[in-house]
Amino acid sequence: MALLLVSASVLLIGAYLHAADDDRDETRADRTVETLAAVTLSVEYDLEGVDPVDERDGNYTRTDYGSATGLLADAAVTNLHIDGERILPYGDDFEDAVDASTASALLGANHEFYVVAEWEPYDGAAINGTATAGERPPPNEDVSSRTITASSDLPAVEEADLSTESGEPNDALETAGAAIGAAIIEGYLPPESTQRTLESQGLSRELTVYHYERLVAPLEYEFSEETDSDDENPLNRSEADALEANERVLYGSDGGSEPDTNASGLADWIASDLEIAFADELETIDEDSDDDAERDEAISALLADEVSTDDVTITVQTWQP
């Protein structure tokens, strides 16, 4: 009788522990997300590959602080690509630093992890950024997954920013391109702090000018070739004008919504990319719309649901080793 009771107890305990393990499996990713949101990390990364730094002797590093999820979001935004072209060469080193610090924060956990942080202003955008931490899970593992959003630190595009008074075909796409482009530029080059830096001297100013030049590199516009006179260049220290410089990135050579040359800016580029990303939806709208006004209204409504410049999507996967 005693042996039977002991055996029954062992079976009950085993069943309980098995059920508890199942519960832990279901919440494993949730707990990892909670840990990543709560832990504060410090990451140091190298500015190697940046022209103003490479021209100097010595090592130039930066240090960032924040939660693991916040730094992963920052890494995704820093890893900005436009049409596949990397804009900031130090983005890769920053991502590696965040990856290493994230692994340290989860050291000792009884499971493996893989995190993907993705920023794109709309689905299928050819302007985007991605950062990862951990190792991709093996194909046959039982993976627990959780997806959250974190702030990109870029301004949101409001529905009102996308509305337009229709006048010509594609007016809604052009309006959306300008609104999305303006939010991106403001996020990467905030006018107030950028103005102060452009008026300063030394490496900080040179890095800011470099950021402008890299941002327009995939576009049909270059600050260095815009004019023969430095006095007319808004990046020149004596004539520094961050608002003007941002407008030129957005609209092209003259900083206006109707450029007087063939050079185009980020607004036109995004408008064209929207046409590609939402080709199927736009075809349906064209078929269902009676005129340009109705078409533009439908496009604005579509993009109001799809555009999200202010969020980074973070997916956490965990599994037992």
Sequence and secondary structure as in RCSB ss.txt:
>XXXX:A:sequence
MALLLVSASVLLIGAYLHAADDDRDETRADRTVETLAAVTLSVEYDLEGVDPVDERDGNYTRTDYGSATGLLADA
AVTNLHIDGERILPYGDDFEDAVDASTASALLGANHEFYVVAEWEPYDGAAINGTATAGERPPPNEDVSSRTITA
SSDLPAVEEADLSTESGEPNDALETAGAAIGAAIIEGYLPPESTQRTLESQGLSRELTVYHYERLVAPLEYEFSE
ETDSDDENPLNRSEADALEANERVLYGSDGGSEPDTNASGLADWIASDLEIAFADELETIDEDSDDDAERDEAIS
ALLADEVSTDDVTITVQTWQP
>XXXX:A:secstr
 HHHHHHHHHHHHHHHHHHHHHHHHHHHHHHHHHHHHH EEEEEEE TT HHHHTSSS  EEEEEEEHHHHHHHH
HHHT EETTEES TTHHHHHHHHHHHHHHHTTT SSEEEEEEEE SSTT SEEEEEEEE    TTS  EEEEEEE
E SS    HHHH     STTHHHHHHHHHHHHHHHHHHS HHHHHHHHHS SHHHHHHHHHHHHHHTTTT  GGG
T S GGG TTSGGG  HHHHHHHHHH TTSSSS SSS   HHHHHHHHHHHHTHHHHHHHHHH SSHHHHHHHHH
HHHHHH  SSEEEEEEEEE  
